[in-house]
Structures are given as structure tokens and as C-alpha cells.
């Protein structure tokens, strides 16, 4: 029998939290009274801004952790650093990802293979490595845990200019379902979310002008998501009440794409 999963005061690692959705995720958990490790890849200054925005019940409650997730040696080091900084680990949110354009018709073979290698290294292998290491810590702690992976609508709808992104996000969804089956006996629930467009700095150029209007028109609400909307859904999946949603892939796209 596993100890009841706590509803607050948890230890949370959010990857890719320098800005955008990652920042909103870190703020959502901190606002609930959790201790948060803010991970960044290369944008330390922005990650420091995220850290400064987090409310804390005590000084030093949160941590700033850098690391290049394209390096296979990084997940064990990053999880160990989070455990040391926070005093344990209860929740992992796999948000870090790369999404670089590489349309197949206009991309050279060398650039094509490089894009696939980079997307696979970060989006899939980095996610899998972190989940493996986080699960080991959660099992050792004996009080269950939560892993939430940030996938994408593009895993189902297709990404013609970013095919490696769509493919690796589809793999992330499948990974989460496999982990949900493997880790349930230890009280660890694993789920994924599949957002559509989110209004973040990373896609600001794609949301301007006529192209942006076309993107917003994909949803009957006539807009794209705010980061806080996605963060709220992730927080619920990571809560005690979210256990029975383990294995789910939750669509968060404002009815812009309906799959059967």
C-alpha cells in the first residue's frame, strides 16, 4: 500500500522553464505551495526571471538548474541535482523540446538528418531519460509520484514543416502510456497533454499578420491557448485526483483538431 500522494508541498522538476509554457508551469506549481526546480537549456537569464517570479513559503525553496538534454549523460545528473536541491522529487514535467523547421521538400539531406537527430535527442531520448531517473527516485521514496509529458496536437494532425517534431511528440505520447502501465504498481501516474498553438515567445512570429489570423481561425473560439490554461491542466494531472487519468493523452487545442 503506497502512502497517499501529497496535494501540496511537493518537489517538482519542470524542464524547459526559461519562459513560455515552462514558466507558466513553474508558477502554477509554486502558487500551490510546491518547491520547484526550474530547468533551462541555454537561456539562463530568462530562467532566472522565472525563478524570481515564483512565490515561496520559505527562502531557497526553489532551485535553478541548467543542462543540455541532447546529452545522454544529462538526465541522471539533472534529476540528482533536483533531488539534492529540493530534498526529493514527487513530480516531473517533461516540457523541454526543440522545434526547428525542416520541410522535406526544401531541406538538404544533411540538414534533414541533423534535424531528426536533434529532435530525437531532446524531445524523445531526453524525455525518456528523465522519466527513467525520476521514476527510480519516486520508487525509492515510496510515496508515489507523477510524470506529465508535454506532447503536441502535431502528433495527430501532422507537422509538414516540422515532421521530426510531430513524430517525436507522437513517440512521447506512446512512451507515457507504456510508463503508465509499468509504474502504476508503485503509485506513479504518468500522463501527457497534447496542446495546439500556445501564445508564447517561441511562436510569436507565426502568430502575426494573416498567418496568425489563420492559426487562430483553426479553433472555433478564434484564438490560441494561453500558457496558464495548459499549466492548469497539467497541475490537475499531477494532483492526487489525477491518478485515474494515468495513461491519458489530454487534448488541449480549443477544438482546433478533433481526433477519433
C-alpha positions in Angstrom: 0.0 0.0 0.0 1.5 3.3 -1.0 1.4 6.4 1.1 -1.2 9.0 -0.1 0.2 11.3 -2.7 0.5 14.8 -1.2 -1.6 17.6 -2.5 0.9 20.4 -1.6 4.5 20.8 -0.5 5.7 18.6 -3.3 9.0 18.6 -5.0 8.6 19.4 -8.7 11.1 19.5 -11.7 9.9 21.4 -14.7 12.2 21.2 -17.7 12.4 24.0 -20.3 11.2 26.5 -17.8 13.0 29.6 -19.0 9.9 31.2 -20.4 6.6 30.5 -22.2 4.7 27.4 -21.1 7.6 26.2 -18.8 7.4 29.5 -16.9 3.7 29.2 -16.5 4.1 25.6 -15.3 6.7 26.6 -12.7 4.4 29.4 -11.4 1.4 27.2 -11.3 3.1 24.7 -9.0 4.8 27.3 -6.9 1.5 29.0 -6.3 0.1 25.8 -5.0 2.8 25.7 -2.3 5.2 23.3 -4.1 9.0 23.6 -4.3 10.1 23.9 -7.9 13.4 23.2 -9.8 13.5 25.5 -12.8 15.5 23.8 -15.6 16.9 25.7 -18.6 19.0 24.6 -21.6 20.9 27.7 -22.6 18.8 30.7 -21.6 19.9 31.3 -18.1 18.9 34.9 -17.9 15.3 34.1 -18.7 15.3 31.2 -16.3 16.5 33.5 -13.6 13.5 35.7 -14.4 11.2 32.7 -14.0 12.8 31.8 -10.6 12.3 35.4 -9.4 8.6 35.2 -10.2 7.9 32.2 -8.1 6.2 32.6 -4.7 7.8 30.6 -2.0 6.8 29.6 1.5 10.5 29.9 2.6 13.7 31.3 1.3 15.6 29.0 -1.0 12.5 26.8 -1.6 13.1 26.8 -5.4 16.2 26.0 -7.5 17.7 26.9 -10.8 19.2 24.0 -12.8 20.9 24.1 -16.2 21.6 21.3 -18.6 21.7 20.3 -22.2 19.2 17.5 -22.7 20.7 16.4 -26.0 23.5 14.9 -23.9 22.5 11.4 -22.8 24.6 11.9 -19.6 22.5 14.8 -18.5 19.2 13.3 -17.2 20.8 11.4 -14.3 22.8 14.5 -13.3 19.8 16.8 -13.6 17.5 14.6 -11.6 20.1 14.1 -8.9 20.6 17.9 -8.7 16.8 18.4 -8.4 16.6 15.8 -5.6 19.5 17.4 -3.8 18.1 20.9 -4.1 14.5 20.1 -3.3 15.0 17.3 -0.8 13.4 14.7 -3.1 11.2 14.5 -6.2 7.5 14.0 -6.5 6.6 15.4 -9.9 8.4 15.6 -13.2 7.0 17.8 -16.0 8.8 17.0 -19.3 8.4 20.3 -21.1 11.8 20.9 -22.7 11.7 20.4 -26.5 13.2 21.7 -29.7 11.0 22.6 -32.7 13.1 23.7 -35.7 11.7 23.9 -39.3 12.9 21.3 -41.8 10.3 20.9 -44.6 11.2 17.8 -46.5 11.0 19.4 -50.0 13.3 22.3 -49.2 15.7 20.8 -46.8 19.0 19.2 -47.8 19.7 15.6 -46.7 22.4 16.7 -44.3 20.2 19.3 -42.7 17.3 16.8 -42.6 19.3 14.1 -40.7 20.7 16.7 -38.3 17.2 18.0 -37.5 15.9 14.4 -36.9 18.9 13.7 -34.6 18.4 16.9 -32.6 14.7 16.5 -32.2 15.1 12.8 -31.2 17.9 13.6 -28.7 16.0 16.2 -26.8 12.3 15.6 -27.4 12.3 11.8 -27.0 15.6 10.5 -25.5 15.9 13.4 -23.1 12.3 12.9 -22.0 12.7 9.1 -21.6 15.9 9.5 -19.7 14.4 12.0 -17.3 11.4 9.8 -16.8 13.6 6.8 -16.0 15.6 8.6 -13.5 12.7 10.4 -11.9 10.8 7.1 -11.5 13.7 5.5 -9.8 13.7 8.3 -7.2 10.0 8.2 -6.7 10.0 4.4 -6.2 12.8 4.7 -3.6 10.9 7.4 -1.8 7.8 5.1 -1.6 5.1 7.8 -1.7 4.1 7.6 -5.4 4.6 10.3 -7.9 3.5 12.0 -11.1 5.1 12.3 -14.5 3.4 14.6 -17.1 4.8 14.8 -20.6 4.1 17.8 -22.8 3.3 16.4 -26.2 1.5 18.1 -29.1 -1.5 18.3 -31.3 1.0 17.9 -34.1 1.5 14.2 -33.2 -2.0 13.6 -34.6 -2.6 16.5 -37.0 0.8 16.4 -38.7 3.6 18.9 -39.0 4.5 19.4 -42.6 7.3 21.9 -41.9 8.3 20.2 -38.6 7.9 16.5 -39.2 10.5 15.4 -36.6 8.7 17.4 -34.0 5.4 15.8 -34.8 7.0 12.3 -34.8 8.9 12.7 -31.6 5.8 14.1 -29.8 3.8 11.1 -31.0 6.6 8.9 -29.5 6.4 10.9 -26.3 2.6 10.1 -26.1 3.4 6.4 -26.6 6.2 6.5 -24.0 3.8 8.0 -21.4 1.3 5.2 -22.0 4.0 2.5 -21.6 5.3 4.1 -18.4 1.8 4.4 -17.1 1.4 0.6 -17.2 4.9 0.0 -15.8 4.8 2.4 -12.9 1.2 2.2 -11.6 2.2 -0.6 -9.1 4.4 2.0 -7.4 1.7 4.7 -7.2 3.2 6.7 -10.0 0.8 8.1 -12.5 2.0 9.1 -16.0 0.0 11.2 -18.4 0.5 13.5 -21.4 -1.0 16.6 -22.8 -1.3 17.5 -26.5 -1.6 21.3 -26.8 -2.2 23.1 -30.0 -0.8 26.6 -30.5 0.1 28.4 -27.3 0.8 32.1 -27.2 4.5 32.1 -26.2 7.6 34.0 -27.4 8.7 30.9 -29.4 5.8 31.2 -31.8 5.2 34.9 -31.8 6.4 35.2 -35.4 3.9 32.6 -36.5 1.0 34.4 -34.8 1.5 37.7 -36.5 -0.3 39.0 -39.6 -2.5 37.0 -41.9 -0.8 33.7 -41.0 -1.6 34.4 -37.3 -5.2 35.0 -38.2 -5.4 31.7 -40.0 -3.9 29.9 -37.0 -6.4 31.5 -34.6 -9.2 30.6 -37.0 -8.4 26.9 -36.6 -10.3 27.0 -33.3 -14.0 27.9 -33.1 -13.0 30.1 -30.2 -11.0 32.2 -32.7 -7.8 32.3 -30.6 -4.9 30.2 -29.4 -4.2 29.0 -25.8 -2.7 31.0 -23.1 0.2 29.2 -21.2 -1.7 29.4 -18.0 -4.6 27.3 -19.4 -2.3 24.5 -20.3 -0.4 24.8 -17.0 -3.7 24.4 -15.1 -4.5 21.2 -16.9 -1.0 19.8 -16.2 -1.4 20.7 -12.5 -4.6 18.7 -12.3 -3.0 15.7 -13.9 -0.1 16.0 -11.4 -2.5 16.2 -8.4 -3.8 13.4 -6.2 -7.1 13.5 -8.1 -5.3 12.9 -11.4 -4.2 9.4 -10.6 -7.0 7.7 -12.5 -6.1 9.7 -15.7 -2.8 7.8 -15.8 -2.1 6.8 -19.4 -4.3 9.6 -20.9 -3.3 11.9 -23.6 -5.3 15.1 -23.0 -6.1 17.2 -26.0 -5.7 21.0 -25.2 -6.4 22.6 -28.5 -9.7 24.6 -28.3 -11.4 22.1 -30.6 -9.0 23.1 -33.4 -8.4 19.4 -34.1 -10.7 16.6 -33.1 -9.4 13.0 -33.3 -11.4 9.8 -33.1 
